[in-house]
């Protein structure tokens, strides 16, 4: 539905004459002859006629005015001798209505990067179709994080108010996922610099893939092809955690960056698979390592083989498969020494090579899942 044009002044000749005659006794009481033959009334009628013409013109916008406005709004046109010229063809624009429509459509098209949605949609649509992006892998998922500098997380929060971090996920065909080259980051940042606000500081980052060990025990329906069901389960879980090619999951848009993993969602996925009777066990572990040295009770520092995926305030399980397993909370992580410092001393001694498992499955906003899947049947445990 089109918006009706406003009527700036709807007074007519008759209403103007009537209003003028009503003011005569107030402004000049001695004027008593109001007949059309009176010279004063003749002048009022003439002025009312001229006023009505001016009011009519007020409600009209001439083509020249439209041409001036379009020249201000549209970079593809140019005003020359009161005519609107198409810069590409260097010819006058004959259909002004069509030019107005094209200009309005152009104004509605997203260009400036101000909000989170602006940044994400501009990269997923305009950047992937731009000349600058040719030769690079298309970007399939973007997460915009404002007031965060992922290049330097140690900066105080009050100094990052004007920073915007963009986590981008490129397309890939074969595992492992490719890293985002410095050339791509620089090209994308240069392309966005034309669209961002003047004070915004951009940081183009790639996601961190967190290993997630998924151990499943299934019970199968009678007559099911167990190997086929297991293979299908592995494929479906991989799709479930895929960042953009997720099939029927997440409306095909992929597992979102930083999305929390819930046991219940995986239980439903597995229970809905053809050939699966029940899910007997489901264990999720998103980081695992081993003790590099044996430790005694009352120890607070654990030297491990690798610290990838571990961070402060996370809960770990030591010797998960053994009879002396115990949980603890990480206080700090010393990267170069590969030491996990705990908030409280452990209560039991543990030998070298015992497992250290991260039990929490919450992710940071720039993290994705890298699943490692092991499926066995109920009969395998018996």
C-alpha positions in Angstrom: 0.0 0.0 0.0 1.4 3.4 -1.1 1.6 6.3 1.3 -0.9 9.1 0.2 0.7 12.3 -0.8 0.1 15.0 1.9 -2.2 18.0 1.1 -0.1 20.9 2.5 -3.0 23.4 2.2 -6.6 22.4 1.2 -8.1 25.9 1.2 -10.1 26.8 -1.9 -11.1 30.1 -3.7 -14.5 30.0 -2.0 -13.2 29.4 1.5 -10.6 32.2 1.1 -13.3 34.7 0.0 -15.5 33.7 2.9 -12.7 34.1 5.4 -11.7 37.5 4.0 -15.3 38.8 4.1 -15.7 37.7 7.7 -12.7 39.8 8.7 -14.0 43.0 7.1 -16.3 44.1 10.1 -13.4 43.4 12.5 -10.6 45.0 10.6 -12.6 47.9 8.9 -16.1 48.4 10.3 -16.8 51.4 8.0 -16.6 49.2 5.0 -20.2 48.2 4.5 -20.6 47.6 0.7 -19.8 43.9 0.2 -21.3 43.6 -3.3 -19.2 42.1 -6.2 -19.3 45.5 -7.9 -17.3 47.0 -5.0 -13.7 47.7 -5.8 -12.5 46.3 -2.5 -14.4 43.0 -3.0 -13.0 42.8 -6.6 -9.5 43.1 -5.2 -10.2 40.4 -2.6 -11.5 38.0 -5.3 -8.4 38.7 -7.4 -6.1 38.0 -4.4 -8.0 34.8 -3.5 -7.7 33.6 -7.1 -3.9 34.2 -7.1 -3.6 32.6 -3.6 -5.5 29.5 -4.8 -3.0 29.1 -7.6 0.0 29.4 -5.2 -1.5 26.8 -2.9 -1.9 24.4 -5.8 1.7 24.9 -6.7 2.7 24.2 -3.1 1.3 20.7 -3.4 3.2 20.0 -6.5 6.9 19.0 -6.7 8.3 19.7 -10.2 10.6 17.2 -12.0 13.5 19.5 -11.5 13.2 19.2 -7.8 13.1 15.4 -8.0 16.2 15.6 -10.2 18.1 17.7 -7.6 17.1 15.3 -4.7 18.1 12.2 -6.8 21.4 13.7 -7.6 22.1 14.2 -3.8 21.1 10.6 -3.0 22.4 8.6 -6.0 26.0 8.3 -6.9 25.1 6.9 -10.3 23.5 10.1 -11.5 24.6 13.6 -12.2 22.7 16.9 -12.5 23.6 18.9 -15.6 21.6 21.9 -16.9 18.6 20.9 -14.7 18.6 17.4 -16.2 19.5 14.2 -14.5 22.3 12.3 -16.4 23.1 8.6 -16.1 26.9 8.6 -15.4 27.3 5.1 -17.0 25.7 5.9 -20.3 26.2 9.7 -20.2 22.5 10.0 -21.4 19.6 11.9 -19.8 17.2 9.9 -17.7 13.8 10.0 -19.3 11.8 7.9 -16.9 12.1 9.8 -13.6 9.7 7.4 -11.8 12.0 4.5 -12.5 15.0 6.4 -11.3 13.2 7.2 -8.1 12.3 3.6 -7.6 15.9 2.4 -8.2 17.3 5.1 -5.8 14.9 4.0 -3.0 15.9 0.4 -3.5 19.5 1.3 -3.4 19.0 3.3 -0.2 17.4 0.3 1.4 20.3 -2.0 0.5 22.6 -2.6 3.5 25.9 -0.9 3.1 27.1 0.6 6.4 28.4 -1.7 9.1 27.0 -0.5 12.4 25.2 -3.2 14.2 26.2 -6.9 14.7 23.6 -7.9 12.0 25.2 -5.4 9.6 28.6 -6.9 9.9 27.4 -10.5 9.7 25.1 -10.0 6.7 27.5 -7.8 4.8 30.2 -10.5 4.9 27.9 -13.4 4.2 26.3 -11.7 1.1 28.2 -8.7 -0.3 31.7 -9.7 0.6 31.3 -13.2 -0.9 30.1 -11.7 -4.1 32.6 -8.9 -4.3 35.6 -8.6 -6.6 37.9 -8.5 -3.5 36.8 -12.0 -2.4 37.5 -13.7 -5.7 40.1 -16.4 -5.3 39.3 -16.9 -1.6 37.1 -19.6 0.0 33.6 -18.3 0.7 32.8 -17.4 4.3 29.9 -19.5 5.6 29.5 -18.3 9.1 30.3 -15.0 10.9 30.0 -14.1 14.6 30.3 -10.4 15.5 31.4 -9.7 19.1 31.3 -6.0 20.1 33.4 -4.5 22.9 35.9 -7.4 22.6 39.4 -7.5 21.2 40.1 -11.2 20.5 43.6 -10.3 19.4 44.4 -9.2 22.9 42.1 -10.5 25.6 44.4 -9.1 28.4 43.3 -5.6 27.6 41.0 -4.0 30.3 37.3 -3.9 29.2 37.1 -0.2 29.5 39.7 0.2 26.7 37.9 -2.1 24.2 34.5 -0.3 24.0 35.1 0.7 20.3 36.6 -2.7 19.3 34.7 -5.2 17.1 35.9 -8.8 16.7 34.7 -10.8 13.7 35.1 -14.6 13.9 34.8 -16.0 10.4 34.4 -19.6 9.2 35.4 -20.3 5.6 34.0 -23.2 3.5 36.0 -26.4 3.3 35.5 -29.8 1.7 37.9 -32.1 3.6 39.0 -32.2 7.3 40.7 -30.6 9.0 39.1 -27.1 8.5 41.5 -24.6 6.8 43.0 -21.7 8.7 42.2 -18.2 7.6 45.2 -16.6 6.0 46.6 -13.2 6.8 45.9 -12.2 3.2 42.1 -12.9 3.6 42.0 -11.1 7.0 43.7 -8.0 5.5 41.5 -8.0 2.4 38.3 -8.3 4.4 39.3 -5.7 6.9 40.2 -3.2 4.1 36.8 -3.9 2.5 35.0 -3.3 5.8 36.9 -0.2 6.6 34.9 1.7 3.9 31.7 0.7 5.7 32.5 0.8 9.4 32.1 3.8 11.7 35.1 6.0 12.0 36.0 5.1 15.6 35.5 1.3 15.2 38.5 -0.9 15.4 38.2 -4.3 13.6 39.8 -7.6 14.5 39.3 -10.5 12.0 39.8 -13.8 13.7 39.4 -17.5 12.9 37.5 -19.9 15.2 39.1 -22.2 17.7 38.1 -25.9 17.3 37.6 -27.6 20.6 38.0 -31.4 20.6 34.9 -33.2 22.0 35.1 -36.9 22.7 31.7 -38.5 22.3 31.4 -42.1 23.7 28.1 -43.8 23.0 26.6 -47.2 23.8 23.5 -48.1 21.7 20.9 -50.8 21.8 19.7 -51.8 18.4 16.3 -53.1 17.2 16.1 -56.7 16.1 17.3 -57.4 12.6 19.0 -54.0 12.2 22.3 -53.7 10.2 24.5 -52.7 13.2 27.4 -51.4 11.1 25.1 -49.4 8.9 23.3 -47.8 11.9 26.6 -47.0 13.6 27.9 -45.3 10.4 24.7 -43.3 10.0 25.0 -42.2 13.6 28.5 -41.0 13.1 27.5 -39.1 10.0 24.5 -37.5 11.7 26.6 -36.3 14.7 29.2 -34.8 12.4 26.4 -32.9 10.6 24.9 -31.9 13.9 28.2 -30.1 14.9 29.1 -28.9 11.4 29.4 -25.0 11.4 27.5 -24.5 8.1 26.6 -27.8 6.3 24.2 -29.2 9.0 21.6 -30.7 6.8 18.3 -31.0 8.7 19.8 -29.6 11.9 19.7 -25.9 12.9 17.6 -25.2 9.7 20.7 -26.0 7.6 22.6 -22.9 9.0 25.1 -24.9 11.0 26.3 -25.2 14.6 26.7 -21.7 15.9 29.9 -20.4 17.3 30.0 -20.7 21.1 26.8 -22.7 21.2 26.5 -24.9 24.4 26.4 -28.7 24.0 23.5 -30.4 25.7 23.2 -34.1 26.4 19.5 -34.0 25.8 19.9 -32.8 22.2 22.3 -35.7 21.3 20.0 -38.2 23.1 17.1 -37.1 20.9 19.2 -37.2 17.7 20.3 -40.8 18.5 16.9 -42.0 19.6 15.3 -40.7 16.4 17.8 -42.7 14.1 16.4 -45.7 12.3 17.6 -49.0 13.9 18.3 -47.5 17.3 16.3 -49.0 20.1 17.8 -47.0 23.0 20.8 -44.9 24.0 22.3 -46.7 27.0 25.2 -44.4 27.7 26.4 -41.0 26.4 29.7 -39.5 27.6 31.0 -36.1 26.5 34.5 -34.9 27.1 35.8 -31.8 25.4 39.4 -32.0 26.5 41.6 -34.8 27.5 45.2 -35.3 28.5 47.4 -37.5 30.7 49.6 -36.9 33.7 53.2 -36.5 32.6 54.5 -37.3 36.1 53.1 -39.2 39.1 51.6 -37.0 41.8 51.1 -37.4 45.5 48.1 -36.4 47.6 47.9 -32.7 48.7 49.4 -31.7 45.3 48.0 -28.6 43.6 50.0 -28.6 40.4 49.5 -31.2 37.7 52.1 -31.5 34.9 50.3 -32.9 31.8 51.2 -33.9 28.3 49.1 -31.1 26.6 46.9 -28.2 27.8 44.8 -27.6 24.7 41.2 -26.9 25.6 41.9 -26.3 29.4 41.2 -23.0 31.1 40.7 -21.5 34.5 37.5 -22.2 36.5 36.9 -25.4 34.5 36.2 -28.7 36.3 38.4 -31.7 35.5 38.2 -35.4 36.4 41.5 -37.2 37.2 41.8 -40.9 36.5 38.3 -41.1 35.1 38.3 -44.8 34.4 40.1 -45.9 37.6 38.7 -46.6 41.1 40.5 -43.6 42.6 39.0 -40.9 40.3 38.4 -37.4 41.7 37.3 -34.0 40.4 39.0 -30.7 40.9 38.7 -27.1 39.7 41.5 -25.4 37.6 42.7 -22.2 39.1 45.3 -21.2 36.4 47.0 -22.7 33.3 50.7 -22.3 32.7 51.0 -22.8 29.0 54.8 -23.0 28.5 55.2 -25.5 31.4 52.0 -27.4 30.6 50.9 -27.2 34.3 47.3 -27.1 35.6 47.2 -25.4 39.0 44.2 -26.4 41.1 42.2 -24.3 43.5 42.4 -27.1 46.2 45.0 -29.9 46.7 44.0 -33.3 45.5 43.1 -35.9 48.0 44.6 -39.0 46.4 47.9 -40.0 44.7 47.8 -40.7 40.9 50.4 -42.5 38.7 52.0 -41.2 35.5 49.8 -41.7 32.4 46.5 -41.4 34.2 43.8 -39.5 32.3 42.8 -35.9 33.0 39.4 -35.1 31.5 37.6 -31.8 31.2 34.0 -32.5 32.1 32.4 -29.1 31.3 31.1 -28.6 27.8 30.4 -24.8 27.6 32.2 -23.1 24.9 33.7 -19.6 24.5 32.0 -17.4 21.8 34.8 -18.0 19.3 34.8 -21.8 19.6 33.4 -24.6 17.5 33.2 -28.4 18.1 35.6 -30.9 16.6 33.9 -34.2 17.4 35.7 -37.5 18.0 33.0 -40.2 18.0 33.2 -43.7 19.3 30.0 -45.9 19.1 29.6 -49.4 20.5 26.7 -51.7 20.9 25.3 -52.9 24.3 26.6 -56.4 23.5 30.2 -55.1 23.2 30.1 -54.2 26.9 28.8 -57.6 28.0 
